[in-house]
Amino acid sequence: MGAVLGDVLGFAAAVAISPLPIIAIILILATPQGRLNGPLFTVGWILGLSALGAVMLVIASPAGASSHNHPATWVGALKLALGLFLVLFGARQWHRRPEDPSQAQLPKWMGAIDRLTPLKVFALGVALAALNAKNAPLTIAAGATIGSAGIPVGQQIASLAIFVLIATLGLLAPLGVFLLGGERAKTTFGNWKEWAARHNVAVMGILFFVLGLKLLGDGIGILAS
């Protein structure tokens, strides 16, 4: 199990520091219903990651993701495809980064966050975790890695739970600051939001490119062995 956690730690960290969800929860916490909607968004995020990871584990088990403690061929092909996607996506993100970070713009949907109902905030958390093109490939890769490790089901579930916990730290940090920091949290949130907004594209571009190369190497290694 320790080896599996080592393999998925990078994916979890990349999901955790994804700037857009962090900006989203900061904006949510700044609304009048922040104390309700912030935790709801986080719960939605956790359920989204857990559901997508669980689907991969369910698919991997009957599909023979591991044979004699060695990942099956289809796992290698999946990692190869995900790696190629992440490398291309990362290169595209880097190419699209603004030359002047201060000119970076947030997605238009973020302007409507203060008007979302609690149910829609919860759904937004699920969507950013499980349906987002930036986070979903990383969770799928983590699920495939866990499912192909040849470890017992209990350890697979525990590994997925640890992945989800680490991947949620990026949201738990501002949530904790908000609940414990009082008025001082506003200044902290302002600094975090400004930095994340300016460097969102560049940060994700580098992360996706590096992790994509890792997945390409893993996929080639599985297919060649």
N, C-alpha and C positions, 0 to 999 in steps of 0.2 A: 504493500500500500504506500509505503514511503516513496518508492520510485515513481509511482503514479502521480502523487502529489507534486513531486519535483517537476514532472512533465507538464502539469496543468497550471502550475503557479504563474507562469508567464502570461497565459491566457487570462487568468483571473485578474492579475494586476492590470492588464491592458483594459479590461472591461471596467475595472474600478476607477481608473483615471480618465475614462472617456469624458471629455469636457461637457458635451451637450446635456447628459443627464444631471451633471452637477449644477450647471446653469439653471436647468429646469427646476430642480428642487429649491435652489436659492430664490428663484422668482415665486415659486409656490409658497415658500415660507414667509415671503414678504407680503402676502395677501392677508386680508382680515381673517380668513379661515385657515391660516397657516398651521395652527396647532392641530387641526383635524386633517387637513389635506396633505401636509408633509408626511406624517406616518402612513396615510393611505397610499400615497405615491410610492413610498418605500416598500410597503407590503405588496403592491402590484408588481413592482420591479422584482422582488424576491420570488413571487409566484411565477412570473414570466420566465426567469432564468431556470427555476426548478423544473417547470413544465417542459421547456425545450430540452434541458439536459436529461430529464426522465424519459422523454420520447426517444432520445438517442440510445439510452440504455436498453429500453424495451426492444428497439429495432435490432440492436447489436446482439442481444442474447440469443434469440432464435435464429439469427442470420449467421451465427458462427463467427463472431468478430475475433475470436481467439482460438487457435488450434495448437495444442501442446505449448501453451504460454507464448505463442508467437502470433502477432496480429495477422488476420486473414487478408487475402489479396484485396478484397473490396475496401478494407480500411485504408490500405495504402493508396488506392485510387482516390478515395474520398479526401484524404489528406493532401494528395497531389493537386486535386481540383481546388480545394479550399486555399492551399498555398498559392496557386496561380492567381486565384481571385484576389487574395489579400495583397499580393505583390503589385498587381495591376491597379487595384483600388488605391493602395498607398502611393504609388507613383502619380496617379491622377490627383489625389489630394494634395500632394506636394507641389505639383504643377499649378494647381488652382489657388495656392496660398497667396494672399495679398502681399505685394512688395512692402507696403507700409502696414504693419500689424494694427495700427490705430484705425485703419479703414475697414477692418473686418466687420461683417454684418451677421447678426443672428438670424436664424430661420424665422420667417414671418409668423409661423404658428405660435411662437413664444409670446407674441404680443397679445394673444387671447387667453393666456394662462389665468389671469386674474378673473376671468369670466367663466371658468370651468366649474361645473358642479362636482361634488365629491366623487360621484360615480365616474365621471369623465376623467378626473385626476387619477383615480385608480386604474382606469383603462389605459391612460397615457403611460403610467408606470409599466404595465404589462407590455404595451407596444414597444416602448423604448428598449426593453430587455429582450423580448423574444422575436420581434418583427423588424427590428432596426437592422439595416444592412451592415452597420458597423459592428454591432455586438453579437448578432445571431451567429455569424460564421465562427467567432471565437468560442461561443458556447457549444456549438456543434462539434468543433474540433476537440474541445475538452471532453464532451460526452463520448466521442469516438475513442479517444485515448483511454478513458476510464474503462469503457466497455471492452476494449481489446487487450486489456492488461492481464486477463486470465485470473482475476482475483474473485473471491466469493461475493455473492450479491450484497451481503451486509456491508462489506468493505467498499463496494461500488457506491452504495447509497451514502455511506459516510464520506467518501471522497468527493462525491457530487455536492454534499452539504457544505463541506469545507470550501470547495470552489465557489459556491454561491455566497458564502459568508465573506470571503476575501473580495469577491467581485462587487459586493455591496458596501464596502468600506468607504468608497467615494461618496455615497449618499449618507451613510451613518455619521460621517464627520460633520457636515453642515447641520444635520438634524440634531446632533448632540450639542453643537455650539449654540444653536437656536434655543434649545430647551434649557440649557444651563447658563448661557452667556447674557441673557437679557438684552438691554439696549446696546451693549458692546458688540453684540453679534452683527449689528447693521454695518458697522465699519469693516469688520472682517469679511462679511458677505460681499460688500462692495469691491474690496480688493480681489477676492477670489473670482467674482464674476468678470471683472475687467480683464484679469489675466487669462481666464479660460476663453473668453470671447475673442481675445486677440490671437491666441495661439492654438485654438481648436483645430484648425485645418492642418497646420504644420505638425502638431503633436500626433494626431491620428495618422497622418501620412507616414511619419517615421515608424510609429509602432506597427502599423499594418505591414509595411515593407519588411521590417525585421522579422516579425512573426510569420509572415508569408514565406520568407526564405527558410525559416525553421521547418515549417510544414512541408515545403517542397523537399527538403532534405530527408525528413521523416518518411514521406511518401515514397521517395526513390529508394530509400533504404529498405522499406518493407517489400516493395515490388522486386527489388534486385536480390533479396535473400531467399 
